[in-house]
Amino acid sequence: MLMQGVSSAGAVPRATAVLQGLDKVTARVSTFEAPVGESVRFGALDITVRHCDRTPPQEAPESSAFLEIDEVKEGEEPVPLFTGWMFASSPGLNALEHPVYDVWVLECRGAELEGEAPPPRQ
């Protein structure tokens, strides 16, 4: 599904996703950067950004990122929790459902990337 006002053809791929996470146990909110193609840790979550794009300046502002999120517990295999698109303007549209953690996209920024096409939007 495409978000109204977001054109996948006009979106510009960026090198870094800026994410925000909430630890519901401690009520601590953390803002962190996740480079495209690299994994970052937030608590027990392993977050990999596969694609991050932002609309050009002449369009309505929107950042969207394709994320893979796994829960990693010591001595156990990672458990996939989320795979899909998250949208900065609508964090509840396609959200991570977890009893301890919330993660959402704030923006995509950094160098413009060229390369493979993004995963299809749902």
DSSP file (Angstrom, degrees, kcal/mol; ACC not computed):
  #  RESIDUE AA STRUCTURE BP1 BP2  ACC     N-H-->O    O-->H-N    N-H-->O    O-->H-N    TCO  KAPPA ALPHA  PHI   PSI    X-CA   Y-CA   Z-CA
    1    1 A M              0   0    0      0, 0.0     2,-0.4     0, 0.0   121,-0.2   0.000 360.0 360.0 360.0 131.2    0.0    0.0    0.0
    2    2 A L        -     0   0    0    120,-0.2     2,-0.2   119,-0.1     5,-0.1  -0.749 360.0-120.0 -90.8 138.3    1.4    3.4   -0.9
    3    3 A M    >   -     0   0    0     -2,-0.4     3,-2.2     1,-0.1     2,-0.1  -0.532  38.1 -97.9 -72.8 142.3    0.9    6.2    1.6
    4    4 A Q  T 3  S+     0   0    0      1,-0.3    -1,-0.1    -2,-0.2     3,-0.1  -0.403 112.0  19.7 -60.3 132.8   -1.1    9.1    0.2
    5    5 A G  T 3  S+     0   0    0      1,-0.2     2,-0.6    -2,-0.1    -1,-0.3   0.377 100.8 108.0  88.2  -5.7    1.3   11.8   -1.0
    6    6 A V    <   -     0   0    0     -3,-2.2     2,-0.6    53,-0.1    -1,-0.2  -0.930  48.3-168.5-110.1 122.0    4.3    9.4   -1.2
    7    7 A S    >>  -     0   0    0     -2,-0.6     4,-1.3     1,-0.1     3,-0.6  -0.935  13.5-156.9-107.9 116.4    5.5    8.5   -4.6
    8    8 A S  T 34 S+     0   0    0     -2,-0.6    -1,-0.1     1,-0.3     3,-0.1   0.824  97.2  56.0 -63.5 -27.5    7.9    5.6   -4.7
    9    9 A A  T 34 S+     0   0    0      1,-0.2    -1,-0.3    -3,-0.1    -3,-0.0   0.833 112.1  41.7 -70.7 -31.2    9.2    6.9   -8.0
   10   10 A G  T <4 S+     0   0    0     -3,-0.6    -2,-0.2     2,-0.1    -1,-0.2   0.558  90.2 108.3 -92.8  -9.0   10.0   10.4   -6.5
   11   11 A A     <  -     0   0    0     -4,-1.3    44,-0.2    44,-0.2    52,-0.1  -0.395  62.8-138.6 -72.3 147.2   11.4    9.1   -3.2
   12   12 A V  E     -A   54   0A   0     42,-3.3    42,-2.1    -2,-0.1     2,-0.1  -0.925  15.6-128.2-110.3 117.4   15.2    9.5   -2.7
   13   13 A P  E     -A   53   0A   0      0, 0.0   100,-2.2     0, 0.0     2,-0.3  -0.408  28.9-162.2 -64.1 136.6   17.1    6.6   -1.1
   14   14 A R  E     -E  112   0B   0     38,-3.5    38,-0.4    98,-0.3    98,-0.2  -0.822  23.9-126.5-121.6 161.1   19.2    7.7    1.8
   15   15 A A  E    S+     0   0B   0     96,-1.4    21,-2.8    -2,-0.3     2,-0.4   0.680  86.5  40.8 -80.6 -20.3   22.1    6.1    3.6
   16   16 A T  E     -EF 109  35B   0     93,-2.2    93,-2.7    19,-0.3     2,-0.4  -0.988  59.9-151.2-140.0 136.8   20.9    6.3    7.2
   17   17 A A  E     -EF 108  34B   0     17,-2.4    17,-2.8    -2,-0.4     2,-0.6  -0.883  14.5-146.4-100.1 136.0   17.6    5.8    9.1
   18   18 A V  E     -EF 107  33B   0     89,-3.4    88,-3.2    -2,-0.4    89,-1.4  -0.924  27.6-177.1-100.8 118.5   17.0    7.8   12.3
   19   19 A L  E     -EF 105  32B   0     13,-3.1    13,-2.5    -2,-0.6     2,-0.4  -0.752  18.8-151.0-115.0 158.4   15.0    5.6   14.6
   20   20 A Q  E     -EF 104  31B   0     84,-2.6    84,-2.4    -2,-0.3     2,-0.4  -0.997  13.9-167.6-129.6 138.8   13.5    6.1   18.0
   21   21 A G  E     -EF 103  30B   0      9,-3.0     9,-2.8    -2,-0.4     2,-0.5  -0.948   9.4-153.7-127.9 146.9   12.9    3.3   20.5
   22   22 A L  E     -EF 102  29B   0     80,-2.6    80,-1.8    -2,-0.4     2,-0.8  -0.980   6.4-154.2-119.6 125.2   11.0    3.1   23.7
   23   23 A D  E  >> -EF 101  28B   0      5,-2.5     4,-2.0    -2,-0.5     5,-0.8  -0.890  11.4-162.0 -92.4 109.3   11.8    0.6   26.5
   24   24 A K  T  45S+     0   0    0     76,-3.4    -1,-0.1    -2,-0.8    77,-0.1   0.721  84.0  57.3 -69.6 -21.6    8.4    0.2   28.1
   25   25 A V  T  45S+     0   0    0     75,-0.4    -1,-0.2     1,-0.1    76,-0.1   0.923 122.1  23.3 -74.3 -45.3    9.9   -1.2   31.3
   26   26 A T  T  45S-     0   0    0      2,-0.1    -2,-0.2    -3,-0.1    -1,-0.1   0.573  97.7-130.4 -97.0 -10.8   12.2    1.7   32.1
   27   27 A A  T  <5 +     0   0    0     -4,-2.0     2,-0.5     1,-0.2    -3,-0.2   0.723  55.9 151.4  63.8  23.4   10.2    4.3   30.1
   28   28 A R  E   < -F   23   0B   0     -5,-0.8    -5,-2.5     2,-0.0     2,-0.5  -0.745  33.5-156.5 -89.0 128.6   13.5    5.3   28.5
   29   29 A V  E     -F   22   0B   0     -2,-0.5     2,-0.4    -7,-0.2    -7,-0.2  -0.904  11.6-170.6-104.7 131.1   13.3    6.8   24.9
   30   30 A S  E     -F   21   0B   0     -9,-2.8    -9,-3.0    -2,-0.5     2,-0.5  -0.968  13.0-155.7-124.6 137.6   16.4    6.5   22.7
   31   31 A T  E     +F   20   0B   0     -2,-0.4     2,-0.3   -11,-0.2   -11,-0.2  -0.948  27.4 164.0-109.0 131.3   17.1    8.1   19.4
   32   32 A F  E     -F   19   0B   0    -13,-2.5   -13,-3.1    -2,-0.5     2,-0.3  -0.977  33.4-120.5-147.9 157.3   19.7    6.2   17.3
   33   33 A E  E     -F   18   0B   0     -2,-0.3   -15,-0.2   -15,-0.2   -17,-0.0  -0.782  18.2-167.1-101.1 143.8   21.0    6.0   13.7
   34   34 A A  E     -F   17   0B   0    -17,-2.8   -17,-2.4    -2,-0.3     3,-0.1  -0.921  16.3-140.4-131.7 106.1   20.9    2.8   11.7
   35   35 A P  E >   -F   16   0B   0      0, 0.0     3,-2.1     0, 0.0    14,-0.5  -0.380  36.2 -95.9 -63.9 141.5   23.0    2.8    8.5
   36   36 A V  T 3  S+     0   0    0    -21,-2.8    14,-0.2     1,-0.3     3,-0.1  -0.359 110.3  17.2 -58.9 131.0   21.3    1.0    5.6
   37   37 A G  T 3  S+     0   0    0     12,-3.5     2,-0.3     1,-0.3    -1,-0.3   0.341 107.2  98.2  88.7  -5.9   22.5   -2.6    5.4
   38   38 A E    <   -     0   0    0     -3,-2.1    11,-1.0    11,-0.2     2,-0.3  -0.847  68.7-125.3-114.8 152.6   24.0   -2.7    8.9
   39   39 A S  E     -B   48   0A   0     -2,-0.3     2,-0.3     9,-0.2     9,-0.2  -0.742  23.2-171.9 -94.9 142.4   22.5   -4.1   12.1
   40   40 A V  E     -B   47   0A   0      7,-2.5     7,-3.2    -2,-0.3     2,-0.4  -0.933  17.9-127.8-126.9 155.0   22.1   -2.0   15.3
   41   41 A R  E     +B   46   0A   0     -2,-0.3     2,-0.4     5,-0.2     5,-0.2  -0.852  22.2 176.1-105.6 138.5   21.0   -3.2   18.7
   42   42 A F  E >  S-B   45   0A   0      3,-2.2     3,-2.4    -2,-0.4     2,-0.2  -0.890  70.6 -54.7-135.6 105.5   18.3   -1.7   20.9
   43   43 A G  T 3  S-     0   0    0     -2,-0.4   -20,-0.0     1,-0.3    -1,-0.0  -0.469 123.0 -18.1  60.6-125.4   17.9   -3.6   24.0
   44   44 A A  T 3  S+     0   0    0     -2,-0.2    28,-3.5    -3,-0.1     2,-0.4   0.289 118.4 103.8 -92.7   9.2   17.3   -7.2   23.0
   45   45 A L  E <   -BC  42  71A   0     -3,-2.4    -3,-2.2    26,-0.2     2,-0.6  -0.752  56.1-157.2 -98.1 139.7   16.4   -6.2   19.4
   46   46 A D  E     -BC  41  70A   0     24,-3.1    24,-2.4    -2,-0.4     2,-0.5  -0.970  19.3-166.6-110.6 115.1   18.6   -6.5   16.4
   47   47 A I  E     -BC  40  69A   0     -7,-3.2    -7,-2.5    -2,-0.6     2,-0.5  -0.905   9.6-175.0-113.4 125.7   17.4   -4.0   13.8
   48   48 A T  E     -BC  39  68A   0     20,-2.8    20,-2.4    -2,-0.5     2,-0.6  -0.981  14.1-150.6-121.1 123.6   18.5   -4.0   10.2
   49   49 A V  E     + C   0  67A   0    -11,-1.0   -12,-3.5   -14,-0.5   -11,-0.2  -0.833  15.6 178.0 -91.5 120.3   17.5   -1.2    7.8
   50   50 A R  E     +     0   0A   0     16,-2.9     2,-0.3    -2,-0.6    -1,-0.2   0.735  69.8   2.1 -93.0 -27.1   17.2   -2.6    4.2
   51   51 A H  E     - C   0  66A   0     15,-1.1    15,-2.7    67,-0.1    -1,-0.3  -0.969  58.5-176.5-159.4 143.7   16.0    0.6    2.6
   52   52 A C  E     + C   0  65A   0    -38,-0.4   -38,-3.5    -2,-0.3     2,-0.3  -0.957  12.8 172.5-146.0 124.5   15.3    4.1    3.7
   53   53 A D  E     -AC  13  64A   0     11,-2.8    11,-2.5    -2,-0.3     2,-0.4  -0.950  15.5-159.3-137.4 159.9   14.0    6.9    1.5
   54   54 A R  E     -AC  12  63A   0    -42,-2.1   -42,-3.3    -2,-0.3     9,-0.2  -0.974  28.7-109.8-134.1 144.0   12.7   10.5    1.8
   55   55 A T        -     0   0    0      7,-2.2   -44,-0.2    -2,-0.4     7,-0.1  -0.375  45.1 -96.8 -69.0 153.1   10.5   12.5   -0.5
   56   56 A P    >   -     0   0    0      0, 0.0     3,-2.0     0, 0.0    -1,-0.1  -0.272  39.3-101.6 -67.0 160.8   12.2   15.3   -2.4
   57   57 A P  T 3  S+     0   0    0      0, 0.0    -2,-0.1     0, 0.0     0, 0.0   0.764 118.8  60.4 -57.7 -29.0   11.8   18.8   -0.9
   58   58 A Q  T 3  S+     0   0    0      2,-0.1     2,-0.2     3,-0.0    -3,-0.0   0.595 100.3  67.7 -78.1  -8.5    9.1   19.9   -3.3
   59   59 A E  S <  S-     0   0    0     -3,-2.0     3,-0.1     1,-0.1   -53,-0.1  -0.592 104.9 -74.0-104.1 168.6    6.8   17.1   -2.0
   60   60 A A        -     0   0    0    -55,-0.3    -5,-0.1    -2,-0.2     2,-0.1  -0.383  64.6 -98.3 -58.5 135.7    5.0   16.6    1.3
   61   61 A P        +     0   0    0      0, 0.0     2,-0.3     0, 0.0    -1,-0.1  -0.371  60.2 149.9 -65.4 130.4    7.7   15.5    3.8
   62   62 A E        -     0   0    0     -7,-0.1    -7,-2.2    -2,-0.1     2,-0.4  -0.927  25.4-168.1-159.5 135.1    7.8   11.8    4.4
   63   63 A S  E     -C   54   0A   0     -2,-0.3    25,-2.9    -9,-0.2    26,-0.4  -0.976  12.1-178.6-120.2 140.3   10.5    9.2    5.3
   64   64 A S  E     -CD  53  87A   0    -11,-2.5   -11,-2.8    -2,-0.4     2,-0.4  -0.996   3.8-169.4-139.6 145.1    9.9    5.5    5.0
   65   65 A A  E     -CD  52  86A   0     21,-2.4    21,-2.5    -2,-0.4     2,-0.7  -0.991  21.2-137.1-137.5 142.2   12.1    2.6    5.9
   66   66 A F  E     -CD  51  85A   0    -15,-2.7   -16,-2.9    -2,-0.4   -15,-1.1  -0.895  37.3-174.4 -96.8 116.8   12.0   -1.1    5.3
   67   67 A L  E     -CD  49  84A   0     17,-2.9    17,-2.2    -2,-0.7     2,-0.4  -0.834  26.6-159.7-117.9 149.3   13.1   -2.8    8.5
   68   68 A E  E     -CD  48  83A   0    -20,-2.4   -20,-2.8    -2,-0.3     2,-0.5  -0.998  19.4-173.1-120.7 123.8   13.9   -6.3    9.7
   69   69 A I  E     +CD  47  82A   0     13,-3.1    12,-3.1    -2,-0.4    13,-1.9  -0.975   4.7 179.3-125.1 124.9   13.7   -6.6   13.5
   70   70 A D  E     -CD  46  80A   0    -24,-2.4   -24,-3.1    -2,-0.5     2,-0.5  -0.912  25.8-130.2-119.7 148.3   14.7   -9.8   15.4
   71   71 A E  E     -CD  45  79A   0      8,-2.9     8,-2.6    -2,-0.3     2,-0.6  -0.870  24.0-160.9 -95.5 130.5   14.7  -10.4   19.2
   72   72 A V        -     0   0    0    -28,-3.5     2,-0.4    -2,-0.5     5,-0.1  -0.949  10.1-178.8-118.9 116.5   18.0  -11.9   20.3
   73   73 A K    >   -     0   0    0     -2,-0.6     3,-2.2     4,-0.2    -2,-0.0  -0.925  40.6 -95.4-112.9 140.2   18.2  -13.7   23.7
   74   74 A E  T 3  S+     0   0    0     -2,-0.4     3,-0.1     1,-0.3    -1,-0.0  -0.248 108.8   9.7 -55.8 130.4   21.5  -15.1   25.0
   75   75 A G  T 3  S+     0   0    0      1,-0.3     2,-0.3    -3,-0.0    -1,-0.3   0.499 113.5  94.6  80.4   4.0   21.9  -18.8   24.1
   76   76 A E  S <  S-     0   0    0     -3,-2.2    -1,-0.3     3,-0.0    -3,-0.1  -0.862  81.0 -99.7-125.7 159.9   18.9  -18.8   21.7
   77   77 A E        -     0   0    0     -2,-0.3    -4,-0.2     1,-0.1    -6,-0.1  -0.488  52.2 -93.9 -71.0 146.1   18.3  -18.4   18.0
   78   78 A P        -     0   0    0      0, 0.0    -6,-0.2     0, 0.0    -1,-0.1  -0.339  36.5-141.7 -60.0 143.2   17.1  -14.9   16.9
   79   79 A V  E     -D   71   0A   0     -8,-2.6    -8,-2.9    -3,-0.1     2,-0.2  -0.942  13.8-128.0-110.9 117.7   13.3  -14.7   16.7
   80   80 A P  E     +D   70   0A   0      0, 0.0   -10,-0.3     0, 0.0     3,-0.1  -0.470  34.8 167.0 -65.6 129.0   12.0  -12.6   13.7
   81   81 A L  E     +     0   0A   0    -12,-3.1     2,-0.3     1,-0.4    16,-0.3   0.716  59.7  11.2-110.5 -34.3    9.5  -10.0   15.1
   82   82 A F  E     +D   69   0A   0    -13,-1.9   -13,-3.1    14,-0.1    -1,-0.4  -0.990  47.4 171.9-153.5 136.2    8.9   -7.6   12.2
   83   83 A T  E     +D   68   0A   0     -2,-0.3     2,-0.3   -15,-0.2   -15,-0.2  -0.918  47.9  63.3-142.6 118.3    9.7   -7.3    8.5
   84   84 A G  E    S-D   67   0A   0    -17,-2.2   -17,-2.9    -2,-0.3     2,-0.3  -0.971  78.5 -42.3 160.5-173.4    8.2   -4.4    6.5
   85   85 A W  E     -D   66   0A   0     -2,-0.3     2,-0.4   -19,-0.2   -19,-0.2  -0.630  38.6-167.8 -86.7 139.7    7.8   -0.7    5.9
   86   86 A M  E     -D   65   0A   0    -21,-2.5   -21,-2.4    -2,-0.3     2,-0.4  -0.972  10.1-149.4-122.2 144.2    7.5    1.9    8.6
   87   87 A F  E >   -D   64   0A   0      3,-0.5     3,-0.9    -2,-0.4   -23,-0.2  -0.950  11.0-145.0-119.2 130.1    6.4    5.5    7.8
   88   88 A A  T 3  S+     0   0    0    -25,-2.9    -1,-0.1    -2,-0.4   -24,-0.1   0.865 101.6  50.1 -60.6 -37.8    7.6    8.5    9.8
   89   89 A S  T 3  S+     0   0    0    -26,-0.4    -1,-0.2     1,-0.3   -25,-0.1   0.662 121.4  33.2 -78.1 -14.5    4.3   10.3    9.4
   90   90 A S    X>  +     0   0    0     -3,-0.9     3,-1.7     1,-0.1     4,-0.5  -0.543  64.0 166.7-139.1  70.3    2.2    7.3   10.5
   91   91 A P  T 34 S+     0   0    0      0, 0.0     3,-0.2     0, 0.0    12,-0.1   0.756  79.0  52.6 -62.3 -24.0    4.1    5.3   13.1
   92   92 A G  T >4 S+     0   0    0      1,-0.2     3,-0.5     3,-0.1    -2,-0.0   0.561  88.1  82.4 -87.2  -7.0    1.0    3.3   14.1
   93   93 A L  T <4 S+     0   0    0     -3,-1.7     2,-0.2     1,-0.3    -1,-0.2   0.923 114.6   4.9 -63.9 -46.5    0.2    2.2   10.6
   94   94 A N  T 3< S+     0   0    0     -4,-0.5    -1,-0.3    -3,-0.2     2,-0.2  -0.703  93.7 170.1-140.2  81.2    2.7   -0.7   10.5
   95   95 A A    <   -     0   0    0     -3,-0.5     2,-0.4    -2,-0.2     9,-0.1  -0.578  40.2-106.0-103.9 156.2    4.2   -1.0   13.9
   96   96 A L        -     0   0    0      7,-0.6     2,-0.7    -2,-0.2     7,-0.2  -0.646  31.8-148.9 -72.1 129.7    6.4   -3.4   15.8
   97   97 A E        +     0   0    0     -2,-0.4     5,-0.1   -16,-0.3    -1,-0.0  -0.901  38.3 140.3-107.0 108.3    4.2   -5.3   18.3
   98   98 A H        -     0   0    0     -2,-0.7    -2,-0.0     3,-0.4   -17,-0.0  -0.996  53.0-133.0-147.3 141.6    6.3   -6.2   21.3
   99   99 A P  S    S+     0   0    0      0, 0.0     3,-0.1     0, 0.0    -1,-0.1   0.741 105.7  25.8 -69.8 -21.5    5.5   -6.3   25.1
  100  100 A V  S    S+     0   0    0      1,-0.2   -76,-3.4   -76,-0.1   -75,-0.4   0.752 117.6  48.3-110.5 -33.3    8.8   -4.4   26.0
  101  101 A Y  E     -E   23   0B   0    -78,-0.2     2,-0.4   -77,-0.1    -3,-0.4  -0.877  47.0-171.1-122.6 144.3    9.9   -2.4   23.0
  102  102 A D  E     -E   22   0B   0    -80,-1.8   -80,-2.6    -2,-0.4     2,-0.4  -0.977  13.0-175.7-120.0 142.3    8.5    0.1   20.5
  103  103 A V  E     +E   21   0B   0     -2,-0.4    -7,-0.6   -82,-0.2     2,-0.3  -0.999   6.9 168.5-136.7 137.3   10.5    1.2   17.5
  104  104 A W  E     -E   20   0B   0    -84,-2.4   -84,-2.6    -2,-0.4     2,-0.4  -0.977  34.1-106.9-146.4 161.1    9.6    3.8   14.9
  105  105 A V  E     +E   19   0B   0     -2,-0.3   -86,-0.2   -86,-0.2     3,-0.1  -0.714  26.1 176.2 -89.7 132.9   11.1    5.8   12.1
  106  106 A L  E     -     0   0B   0    -88,-3.2     2,-0.3     1,-0.4   -87,-0.2   0.814  62.8 -36.7 -97.3 -48.5   11.8    9.5   12.5
  107  107 A E  E     -E   18   0B   0    -89,-1.4   -89,-3.4   -45,-0.1     2,-0.4  -0.987  44.2-119.6-166.3 166.6   13.6   10.3    9.2
  108  108 A C  E     +E   17   0B   0     -2,-0.3     2,-0.3   -91,-0.2   -91,-0.2  -0.972  45.5 149.5-114.3 133.9   15.9    9.1    6.5
  109  109 A R  E     +E   16   0B   0    -93,-2.7   -93,-2.2    -2,-0.4     2,-0.2  -0.866  17.7  70.2-151.1-176.9   19.0   11.2    6.0
  110  110 A G  E    S-     0   0B   0     -2,-0.3     3,-0.1   -95,-0.2    -2,-0.0  -0.528  87.0  -4.4  96.6-166.6   22.6   11.1    4.9
  111  111 A A  E    S-     0   0B   0     -2,-0.2   -96,-1.4   -97,-0.1     2,-0.3  -0.221  76.1-105.3 -63.2 147.7   24.1   10.6    1.4
  112  112 A E  E     -E   14   0B   0    -98,-0.2     2,-0.3   -97,-0.1   -98,-0.3  -0.584  39.7-144.8 -72.4 133.2   21.8    9.8   -1.5
  113  113 A L        -     0   0    0   -100,-2.2     2,-0.3    -2,-0.3    -1,-0.0  -0.756  13.5-165.4-104.1 148.2   22.1    6.1   -2.4
  114  114 A E        +     0   0    0     -2,-0.3     2,-0.4  -102,-0.1     3,-0.0  -0.937  43.6  72.9-122.7 152.1   22.0    4.4   -5.7
  115  115 A G  S    S+     0   0    0     -2,-0.3    -2,-0.0  -102,-0.0     0, 0.0  -0.999  72.8  18.8 150.3-144.7   21.5    0.7   -6.3
  116  116 A E  S    S-     0   0    0     -2,-0.4     0, 0.0     1,-0.1     0, 0.0  -0.148  77.8 -96.9 -66.5 156.9   18.9   -1.9   -6.1
  117  117 A A        -     0   0    0      1,-0.1    -1,-0.1    -3,-0.0    -3,-0.0  -0.340  43.7-104.1 -69.3 151.7   15.2   -1.2   -6.0
  118  118 A P        -     0   0    0      0, 0.0    -1,-0.1     0, 0.0     3,-0.1  -0.307  44.3 -87.1 -71.0 160.9   13.5   -1.0   -2.6
  119  119 A P        -     0   0    0      0, 0.0   -35,-0.0     0, 0.0     2,-0.0  -0.333  60.0 -86.4 -61.0 151.7   11.2   -3.9   -1.5
  120  120 A P        -     0   0    0      0, 0.0     2,-0.3     0, 0.0   -35,-0.1  -0.327  43.4-116.5 -63.7 142.8    7.6   -3.5   -2.7
  121  121 A R              0   0    0      1,-0.1  -119,-0.1    -3,-0.1   -55,-0.0  -0.593 360.0 360.0 -79.8 140.9    5.3   -1.4   -0.4
  122  122 A Q              0   0    0     -2,-0.3  -120,-0.2  -121,-0.2    -1,-0.1   0.431 360.0 360.0 -91.1 360.0    2.5   -3.3    1.1
